[in-house]
Each structure stands twice: as structure tokens, then as C-alpha cells.
């Protein structure tokens, strides 16, 4: 069972799936940081700057060591610790996707989770 999960994770984190979106996010970060520097707290600016550095590092791994799954997972975990990328950047790439509610249950699900249907 563990190898099945590991194989699925490797496929989800593969260069074929994540490289292009991560590359586009990384390319948008410098301008976004410059435009929002004055409106961000020092902590937020440092967090987003650190996240940008991690994205650049991840893209470097995808370009030079695309099969280094251990390093990719490590960088993804570090990026996750920084929180979501700026919503402005994500909305440019996927305008139909709302990251602000990611991981939250809908009101219907909060009231009756037994009505959840995966299929």
C-alpha cells in the first residue's frame, strides 16, 4: 500500500504536472512583490519572498534533477509552511479556482457531512 501512495505522490509532483504552473507562478512573483511591498507587513513580505525563493529552487530541481523526488517533496513542504501563494497570482493562472476557501467545508457539509458523495 505504501508504494502505491508513493507512486501516486511521485506522479502528482512530477515535472510533467507541476513544472509549468510553478514556473509561471515564479515568473509573476517579482512584479507582484514590487507592486505590493508597501501594502504588506514586513513579515508578509519576508514570507512571500521566501516562498518565491523556494519556488525558484523547486523549478531548478525540475530543470536539473526532475527525478529527485525527496528534494521535490522537501521543497513543497517548505513552500506549504509559507502558506498559499498570493491570491492575485493564482487568480491570473486559474481565475475559476478560489484558493481562499481551499480546505474549508461548505455550509451544507458542516451541517451534514454524511451527505458527502465522492462519486
N, C-alpha and C positions, 0 to 999 in steps of 0.2 A: 504494500500500500504506500509506503514512504517513497518508493521510487516513482510511482505514478504521480504523486503530488510534486515531487522534484522535477519530473519531466514536464508537467504542466507549467510549473513556475518558469522553467527554462524557456519554454515556448512563449509564454506571456511577456517575459523580459528580454526576448531575443531582439537582435538588431533589426530584423525584418519588421517587427511590430512597433518598437519604441523609438528607434533612432530618429526617424523623420520628425515626429512630433516634438521630441526633446530638442532636436536641432533648431526647430522653429521657435520654440519657447526660449531657448538660449539666445537666439538672434534678436528677439524682441526685448529681452531684459535690459540691456544698456540704455536704450532710449527711454524705457519705462522708468527706470531708476532715476535718470536725469530729470524727467518731467515731474516725478512725484517726490523728489528729495525734500523739498520744502514742506510738503504736507505730511510726511512720515515722521514718526518719532525716531530718535536715534536708534533705539532697539529694533524697530521695524525695519529701518533702512539697513542695519547691520545683518538682520536675519535674512532679508531678501537678497542682499549682496552675497551672503554666504551660500544661500540656495543657488544663486547664479553660478558661483564658483564650482559648486558640486555638479551642476548640470553640465558645465564645460568639461569637467573632469570625466563625467559619465560619457559624454559624447566622444572624448578622446579614447576611452576604453572601447566603445563601439567601433571606432575607426581603426584602432591598432590591435586590440585583443578581444574581438567580438565573442569569443567562447570562454572568456574569463568570468564565469557565472558567479563565483564567490565575490569578486570585486564589484560586479554589477549590483548584486544584492546588497552589499555593504553600502555602496553609494546611494542606492534607492532608499535604504533605511535612514541614512543620514539626511537625505532630502525630505523624507517624511517627517523627521523630527523638526524640520523648519516650518512645517505647516504647508498649506496649499500655496501654489504659485499665485501671484496677483490675479484676481478675477478678470481684470481688463485684458490681460494677455491671453488667458484661457478662452475668454469670450471671442476674441479675434479668430482663434483657431477653430472653436466649436461653439458657435453662437447659440445653438439649440440646447446646449448642455448647461445645467445650472449647478455649479460646484458648491454654491453657498449652502445648499441643502443636502449635500452628499453625506450619507450615513445617518440621516435623520428619518424617523418613521413618519409616514403620512398620518394625519389625524385619524383616518379610518383604521390604520394598523395599530395605533396606540390604544384605541378602544377595543378592538377585537382582533388580535394577532392570529387567531385560528382561521381567519378568512384569507390568510395569505396563500396564494397559489403560485408556485414556481412555474408550472407548465402553462 
